[in-house]
Amino acid sequence: MLYRRVYPSMLAYAERRVVSKEEAQDAVSEAMTRTVAGMDRLAATGATPEAWLFGVLRHVVLDRQRSSYRRRDLPVRRDVVPDGPLESAVVGDEQASVRAAFALLPDRDRELLELRVVAGLSSEEVAAILDMRPGAVRTAQARALDKLRAVLGGAEGVGS
């Protein structure tokens, strides 16, 4: 079932962009509700259901961030949530380093990597969500990963 397959990735994406786990859960629920309400438009877009869901979630999160900013009482959370897909790939001391390096990336790079690496969407799906061309997504992803490697100091390990 689509819901069970994408829910963990959607929740991880939302948790990194809103203040609390509860708000992230609400954002995912709202995205699911909007998706069901707009299913008749999905076929016309040519997007995969996963890309459509993440596109809707992105808009829900942006709406919540704008609302939070207008109220100026809720800072946007920038840390990676424990037990998320990115964290499960990193162990021990490296976890804190990757989290800190990821936080230093520009918002656009961070969002692109979350959609490509964490959510596992294709470059075509991410292109549709971010209003880019697939080739531009791949180029931006390579540059974002280079920035991440540079921050982590991983350049010295390349080629050895």
C-alpha atoms as an extended CHARMM CRD file, in Angstrom:
* protein
*
       160  EXT
         1         1  MET       CA              0.0000000000        0.0000000000        0.0000000000  PROA      1               0.0000000000
         2         2  LEU       CA              1.3330000000        3.4240000000       -1.0050000000  PROA      2               0.0000000000
         3         3  TYR       CA              0.5600000000        5.0210000000        2.3630000000  PROA      3               0.0000000000
         4         4  ARG       CA              2.5770000000        2.4890000000        4.3560000000  PROA      4               0.0000000000
         5         5  ARG       CA              5.4740000000        2.6430000000        1.9110000000  PROA      5               0.0000000000
         6         6  VAL       CA              5.8930000000        6.4400000000        1.8120000000  PROA      6               0.0000000000
         7         7  TYR       CA              4.6850000000        7.5130000000        5.2480000000  PROA      7               0.0000000000
         8         8  PRO       CA              8.0610000000        7.0550000000        7.0410000000  PROA      8               0.0000000000
         9         9  SER       CA              9.9060000000        9.0980000000        4.3990000000  PROA      9               0.0000000000
        10        10  MET       CA              7.2340000000       11.7720000000        4.3500000000  PROA      10              0.0000000000
        11        11  LEU       CA              7.3070000000       12.0390000000        8.1280000000  PROA      11              0.0000000000
        12        12  ALA       CA             11.1240000000       12.2520000000        8.1540000000  PROA      12              0.0000000000
        13        13  TYR       CA             10.9860000000       15.0320000000        5.5460000000  PROA      13              0.0000000000
        14        14  ALA       CA              8.3630000000       16.9830000000        7.4970000000  PROA      14              0.0000000000
        15        15  GLU       CA             10.0990000000       16.4990000000       10.8620000000  PROA      15              0.0000000000
        16        16  ARG       CA             13.1990000000       18.2600000000        9.5550000000  PROA      16              0.0000000000
        17        17  ARG       CA             11.1830000000       21.2260000000        8.3720000000  PROA      17              0.0000000000
        18        18  VAL       CA              8.6810000000       21.9450000000       11.1730000000  PROA      18              0.0000000000
        19        19  VAL       CA              8.9200000000       22.5070000000       14.9080000000  PROA      19              0.0000000000
        20        20  SER       CA              7.6000000000       19.3060000000       16.4270000000  PROA      20              0.0000000000
        21        21  LYS       CA              6.8560000000       15.6840000000       15.6480000000  PROA      21              0.0000000000
        22        22  GLU       CA              3.1530000000       16.4090000000       16.1730000000  PROA      22              0.0000000000
        23        23  GLU       CA              3.2200000000       19.2240000000       13.6260000000  PROA      23              0.0000000000
        24        24  ALA       CA              5.0620000000       16.9360000000       11.2020000000  PROA      24              0.0000000000
        25        25  GLN       CA              2.3940000000       14.2620000000       11.6670000000  PROA      25              0.0000000000
        26        26  ASP       CA             -0.2970000000       16.8870000000       11.0850000000  PROA      26              0.0000000000
        27        27  ALA       CA              1.4680000000       18.0750000000        7.9250000000  PROA      27              0.0000000000
        28        28  VAL       CA              1.6770000000       14.5400000000        6.5420000000  PROA      28              0.0000000000
        29        29  SER       CA             -1.9920000000       13.9440000000        7.3830000000  PROA      29              0.0000000000
        30        30  GLU       CA             -2.9820000000       17.1760000000        5.6720000000  PROA      30              0.0000000000
        31        31  ALA       CA             -0.8830000000       16.2490000000        2.6280000000  PROA      31              0.0000000000
        32        32  MET       CA             -2.5650000000       12.8520000000        2.4560000000  PROA      32              0.0000000000
        33        33  THR       CA             -5.9970000000       14.4930000000        2.7190000000  PROA      33              0.0000000000
        34        34  ARG       CA             -5.1730000000       17.0030000000       -0.0150000000  PROA      34              0.0000000000
        35        35  THR       CA             -3.7960000000       14.2060000000       -2.1840000000  PROA      35              0.0000000000
        36        36  VAL       CA             -6.9560000000       12.1330000000       -1.8840000000  PROA      36              0.0000000000
        37        37  ALA       CA             -9.0590000000       15.2100000000       -2.6530000000  PROA      37              0.0000000000
        38        38  GLY       CA             -6.9820000000       15.9370000000       -5.7560000000  PROA      38              0.0000000000
        39        39  MET       CA             -6.5160000000       12.4090000000       -7.1050000000  PROA      39              0.0000000000
        40        40  ASP       CA             -8.4400000000       13.3000000000      -10.2470000000  PROA      40              0.0000000000
        41        41  ARG       CA             -5.6290000000       15.7450000000      -11.1590000000  PROA      41              0.0000000000
        42        42  LEU       CA             -2.8110000000       13.2130000000      -10.6110000000  PROA      42              0.0000000000
        43        43  ALA       CA             -3.2000000000       11.4370000000      -13.9410000000  PROA      43              0.0000000000
        44        44  ALA       CA             -3.0950000000       14.7190000000      -15.8440000000  PROA      44              0.0000000000
        45        45  THR       CA              0.2570000000       15.6620000000      -14.3040000000  PROA      45              0.0000000000
        46        46  GLY       CA              2.0680000000       12.5100000000      -15.3670000000  PROA      46              0.0000000000
        47        47  ALA       CA              3.7400000000       12.4210000000      -11.9320000000  PROA      47              0.0000000000
        48        48  THR       CA              4.1790000000        9.2420000000       -9.9480000000  PROA      48              0.0000000000
        49        49  PRO       CA              2.0140000000        8.9540000000       -6.8230000000  PROA      49              0.0000000000
        50        50  GLU       CA              5.1560000000        9.3080000000       -4.6610000000  PROA      50              0.0000000000
        51        51  ALA       CA              6.2370000000       12.5080000000       -6.3980000000  PROA      51              0.0000000000
        52        52  TRP       CA              2.7040000000       13.8700000000       -6.1870000000  PROA      52              0.0000000000
        53        53  LEU       CA              2.5670000000       13.1390000000       -2.4400000000  PROA      53              0.0000000000
        54        54  PHE       CA              5.9210000000       14.7980000000       -1.7590000000  PROA      54              0.0000000000
        55        55  GLY       CA              4.9460000000       17.7900000000       -3.8850000000  PROA      55              0.0000000000
        56        56  VAL       CA              1.7680000000       18.2310000000       -1.8790000000  PROA      56              0.0000000000
        57        57  LEU       CA              3.6830000000       17.7220000000        1.4000000000  PROA      57              0.0000000000
        58        58  ARG       CA              6.2280000000       20.3280000000        0.3520000000  PROA      58              0.0000000000
        59        59  HSD       CA              3.4260000000       22.8630000000       -0.1590000000  PROA      59              0.0000000000
        60        60  VAL       CA              1.8140000000       21.9800000000        3.1800000000  PROA      60              0.0000000000
        61        61  VAL       CA              5.1540000000       22.4010000000        4.9810000000  PROA      61              0.0000000000
        62        62  LEU       CA              5.8400000000       25.7140000000        3.2130000000  PROA      62              0.0000000000
        63        63  ASP       CA              2.3650000000       26.9390000000        4.2370000000  PROA      63              0.0000000000
        64        64  ARG       CA              3.0790000000       25.9910000000        7.8440000000  PROA      64              0.0000000000
        65        65  GLN       CA              6.5000000000       27.6590000000        7.7540000000  PROA      65              0.0000000000
        66        66  ARG       CA              4.9850000000       30.8810000000        6.3800000000  PROA      66              0.0000000000
        67        67  SER       CA              2.2830000000       30.7920000000        9.0380000000  PROA      67              0.0000000000
        68        68  SER       CA              4.8960000000       30.1840000000       11.7310000000  PROA      68              0.0000000000
        69        69  TYR       CA              7.0150000000       33.0430000000       10.4280000000  PROA      69              0.0000000000
        70        70  ARG       CA              4.0420000000       35.4190000000       10.4580000000  PROA      70              0.0000000000
        71        71  ARG       CA              3.3460000000       34.4680000000       14.0900000000  PROA      71              0.0000000000
        72        72  ARG       CA              7.1150000000       34.5480000000       14.7990000000  PROA      72              0.0000000000
        73        73  ASP       CA              6.6560000000       32.1820000000       17.6960000000  PROA      73              0.0000000000
        74        74  LEU       CA              7.8010000000       28.8720000000       16.2170000000  PROA      74              0.0000000000
        75        75  PRO       CA             11.3350000000       28.4500000000       14.9020000000  PROA      75              0.0000000000
        76        76  VAL       CA             11.8030000000       26.0020000000       12.0280000000  PROA      76              0.0000000000
        77        77  ARG       CA             13.6490000000       22.9450000000       13.2280000000  PROA      77              0.0000000000
        78        78  ARG       CA             16.8790000000       22.1960000000       11.3500000000  PROA      78              0.0000000000
        79        79  ASP       CA             18.1590000000       19.0400000000       13.0200000000  PROA      79              0.0000000000
        80        80  VAL       CA             17.7980000000       15.5180000000       11.7260000000  PROA      80              0.0000000000
        81        81  VAL       CA             15.3090000000       13.4480000000       13.6980000000  PROA      81              0.0000000000
        82        82  PRO       CA             16.6660000000       10.3550000000       15.4820000000  PROA      82              0.0000000000
        83        83  ASP       CA             15.7140000000        7.0720000000       13.8540000000  PROA      83              0.0000000000
        84        84  GLY       CA             15.1420000000        8.7870000000       10.4850000000  PROA      84              0.0000000000
        85        85  PRO       CA             16.3840000000        7.2770000000        7.2280000000  PROA      85              0.0000000000
        86        86  LEU       CA             19.4580000000        9.5080000000        7.0790000000  PROA      86              0.0000000000
        87        87  GLU       CA             20.4400000000        8.7560000000       10.6650000000  PROA      87              0.0000000000
        88        88  SER       CA             20.1570000000        5.0010000000       10.2030000000  PROA      88              0.0000000000
        89        89  ALA       CA             22.8740000000        5.2690000000        7.5370000000  PROA      89              0.0000000000
        90        90  VAL       CA             25.3010000000        6.9960000000        9.8950000000  PROA      90              0.0000000000
        91        91  VAL       CA             26.8280000000        5.4810000000       13.0310000000  PROA      91              0.0000000000
        92        92  GLY       CA             28.6700000000        6.6620000000       16.1310000000  PROA      92              0.0000000000
        93        93  ASP       CA             30.5730000000        9.9200000000       16.0310000000  PROA      93              0.0000000000
        94        94  GLU       CA             29.9340000000       10.4290000000       12.3320000000  PROA      94              0.0000000000
        95        95  GLN       CA             26.2730000000       11.0540000000       13.1100000000  PROA      95              0.0000000000
        96        96  ALA       CA             26.8900000000       14.4230000000       14.7510000000  PROA      96              0.0000000000
        97        97  SER       CA             29.3250000000       15.4670000000       12.0120000000  PROA      97              0.0000000000
        98        98  VAL       CA             26.9130000000       14.6440000000        9.2190000000  PROA      98              0.0000000000
        99        99  ARG       CA             24.0470000000       16.3710000000       11.0180000000  PROA      99              0.0000000000
       100       100  ALA       CA             26.1460000000       19.5200000000       11.5020000000  PROA      100             0.0000000000
       101       101  ALA       CA             27.4190000000       19.4680000000        7.8990000000  PROA      101             0.0000000000
       102       102  PHE       CA             23.8990000000       18.9160000000        6.5360000000  PROA      102             0.0000000000
       103       103  ALA       CA             22.6400000000       21.9010000000        8.5610000000  PROA      103             0.0000000000
       104       104  LEU       CA             25.2900000000       24.1020000000        6.9180000000  PROA      104             0.0000000000
       105       105  LEU       CA             23.9830000000       23.4270000000        3.4220000000  PROA      105             0.0000000000
       106       106  PRO       CA             21.7350000000       26.0400000000        1.8290000000  PROA      106             0.0000000000
       107       107  ASP       CA             18.0250000000       25.2690000000        2.1860000000  PROA      107             0.0000000000
       108       108  ARG       CA             17.6510000000       24.4050000000       -1.5080000000  PROA      108             0.0000000000
       109       109  ASP       CA             20.5290000000       21.8690000000       -1.3800000000  PROA      109             0.0000000000
       110       110  ARG       CA             19.2080000000       20.3470000000        1.8320000000  PROA      110             0.0000000000
       111       111  GLU       CA             15.7010000000       19.9900000000        0.4090000000  PROA      111             0.0000000000
       112       112  LEU       CA             16.9750000000       18.4820000000       -2.8350000000  PROA      112             0.0000000000
       113       113  LEU       CA             19.0730000000       15.8910000000       -0.9810000000  PROA      113             0.0000000000
       114       114  GLU       CA             16.1680000000       15.0600000000        1.3260000000  PROA      114             0.0000000000
       115       115  LEU       CA             13.9200000000       14.3840000000       -1.6500000000  PROA      115             0.0000000000
       116       116  ARG       CA             16.5230000000       12.4390000000       -3.6660000000  PROA      116             0.0000000000
       117       117  VAL       CA             18.3850000000       10.5490000000       -0.9300000000  PROA      117             0.0000000000
       118       118  VAL       CA             16.0340000000       10.3650000000        2.0430000000  PROA      118             0.0000000000
       119       119  ALA       CA             12.7290000000       10.0500000000        0.1730000000  PROA      119             0.0000000000
       120       120  GLY       CA             14.3120000000        8.1040000000       -2.6820000000  PROA      120             0.0000000000
       121       121  LEU       CA             12.5590000000       10.0330000000       -5.4540000000  PROA      121             0.0000000000
       122       122  SER       CA             13.9430000000       10.0330000000       -8.9930000000  PROA      122             0.0000000000
       123       123  SER       CA             15.5000000000       13.1270000000      -10.5250000000  PROA      123             0.0000000000
       124       124  GLU       CA             12.4020000000       13.4500000000      -12.7240000000  PROA      124             0.0000000000
       125       125  GLU       CA             10.1070000000       13.3680000000       -9.6860000000  PROA      125             0.0000000000
       126       126  VAL       CA             12.2220000000       15.9070000000       -7.7890000000  PROA      126             0.0000000000
       127       127  ALA       CA             12.3490000000       18.1000000000      -10.8950000000  PROA      127             0.0000000000
       128       128  ALA       CA              8.5490000000       18.2110000000      -10.9700000000  PROA      128             0.0000000000
       129       129  ILE       CA              8.3690000000       19.0800000000       -7.2620000000  PROA      129             0.0000000000
       130       130  LEU       CA             11.0590000000       21.7840000000       -7.3420000000  PROA      130             0.0000000000
       131       131  ASP       CA             10.1640000000       23.1250000000      -10.8050000000  PROA      131             0.0000000000
       132       132  MET       CA             13.5250000000       22.1960000000      -12.3140000000  PROA      132             0.0000000000
       133       133  ARG       CA             14.7040000000       20.0640000000      -15.2100000000  PROA      133             0.0000000000
       134       134  PRO       CA             15.8460000000       16.5070000000      -14.3610000000  PROA      134             0.0000000000
       135       135  GLY       CA             19.3730000000       17.2690000000      -15.5880000000  PROA      135             0.0000000000
       136       136  ALA       CA             19.4890000000       20.3540000000      -13.3730000000  PROA      136             0.0000000000
       137       137  VAL       CA             18.4100000000       18.2000000000      -10.4190000000  PROA      137             0.0000000000
       138       138  ARG       CA             21.2510000000       15.7490000000      -11.0580000000  PROA      138             0.0000000000
       139       139  THR       CA             23.7600000000       18.5900000000      -11.3940000000  PROA      139             0.0000000000
       140       140  ALA       CA             22.4690000000       20.3280000000       -8.2610000000  PROA      140             0.0000000000
       141       141  GLN       CA             22.5700000000       17.0110000000       -6.3880000000  PROA      141             0.0000000000
       142       142  ALA       CA             26.1880000000       16.4220000000       -7.3800000000  PROA      142             0.0000000000
       143       143  ARG       CA             27.1180000000       19.9490000000       -6.2740000000  PROA      143             0.0000000000
       144       144  ALA       CA             25.2240000000       19.5860000000       -2.9910000000  PROA      144             0.0000000000
       145       145  LEU       CA             26.9870000000       16.2910000000       -2.2740000000  PROA      145             0.0000000000
       146       146  ASP       CA             30.3350000000       17.9240000000       -3.1090000000  PROA      146             0.0000000000
       147       147  LYS       CA             29.5370000000       20.7030000000       -0.6170000000  PROA      147             0.0000000000
       148       148  LEU       CA             28.5910000000       18.1210000000        1.9870000000  PROA      148             0.0000000000
       149       149  ARG       CA             31.8200000000       16.1670000000        1.3870000000  PROA      149             0.0000000000
       150       150  ALA       CA             33.8530000000       19.3710000000        1.6070000000  PROA      150             0.0000000000
       151       151  VAL       CA             32.2830000000       20.2900000000        4.9290000000  PROA      151             0.0000000000
       152       152  LEU       CA             32.9090000000       16.7930000000        6.2450000000  PROA      152             0.0000000000
       153       153  GLY       CA             36.5020000000       16.9220000000        5.0350000000  PROA      153             0.0000000000
       154       154  GLY       CA             35.8980000000       13.8050000000        2.9550000000  PROA      154             0.0000000000
       155       155  ALA       CA             37.9820000000       15.0450000000        0.0400000000  PROA      155             0.0000000000
       156       156  GLU       CA             41.1810000000       13.5790000000        1.4860000000  PROA      156             0.0000000000
       157       157  GLY       CA             39.6880000000       10.0560000000        1.3740000000  PROA      157             0.0000000000
       158       158  VAL       CA             38.7730000000       10.2280000000       -2.2990000000  PROA      158             0.0000000000
       159       159  GLY       CA             40.8880000000        8.0400000000       -4.5290000000  PROA      159             0.0000000000
       160       160  SER       CA             42.5290000000        6.0770000000       -1.7410000000  PROA      160             0.0000000000
